[in-house]
Amino acid sequence: MRILVFCLALLATPAHAEPASKLFGAAKTPAPGKAQVFGSYAKGCHAGAVQFPADGPHWAAMRLSRDRRWVQPVLADFLLRLTQRAHRAGLDGLLIGDMGQARGGPMKSGHRSHQTGLDVDIWLRPLTTRPNAAERETLSSYDVVKGRKTLDTALWGKSSARAIPLAAADPAVARIFVHPVIKRKLCEVTDGQPRPWMNKIRPWWGHDAHFHVRLACPAGSTTCEDQQVRLVQTTQFVVQIEQVCRHTRQPAIALVSGVGHVDRVGDSFQEGLKSAFAAALFGEFIKGLFGLNDLFAWL
């Protein structure tokens, strides 16, 4: 609550006047001052934002009407690096989706996070022909997952997926969220190869047409809350547990999806299991465990 009130102060608006999402959505200019992040990715705001260009040598921004191209300078720098690396890897370029609002904060639709200028959605449809204004609002990305368990190999083959490891290997990146089927595919195609970046890639439903990149808190933003382990109690959730890239010694992760979630990285599958028990009611955990055939996620 303290962070929200502070962020609303950046708008020079009483905290009780209107919903925060409406107030932040109406802000068209960044808060003055040096680049600074306040709060967490899903409950925060930022100052000193810059508007990422709609076009560059190896990228095009989409859905310009949403006005969600505002980022912290560190994210703008990261996108420049990534698009250059993706081009060198054989992609013509990347299509860039939602980033953040001018002063961050909650959005009226689409995201719970993206509040601090450190998150960006990168489409799995690559840039091949530069889109015009109308196409930027109507074109769709490639949904590379059929149903919930199957990879669309035809779309995958012409997608921008090769940029995911390039992004994960960047030291500024804290996490990348992809659909569980995509994580499984990445595990398969890199089996037997060094992949220290793989534990940054986390499976999360809804990321079947884009990958969501999240940067760590930038140096100097002492009020920024970095990614951390959280235990959130909730009454409606499903526990999904599996090793990161089976057949390798990668950390285990326990996820609780629903109203709240657990995001716990342990040194072993057993530790991940303990985390799930700590966060879940025993009966609901068992119910989810016996439903793993339908709820299977590769972590």
PyMOL commands that set and color helices and strands:
alter all, ss='L'
color gray80, all
select helices_A, chain A and resi 2-10+20-26+64-66+73-88+133-138+153-157+163-168+180-189+198-200+269-279+282-289+292-295
alter helices_A, ss='H'
color red, helices_A
select strands_A, chain A and resi 36-40+43-47+50-51+55-56+59-61+70-71+94-96+119-126+145-146+150-151+173-178+201-203+210-215+237-243+252-258+263-266
alter strands_A, ss='S'
color yellow, strands_A
deselect
rebuild
show_as cartoon
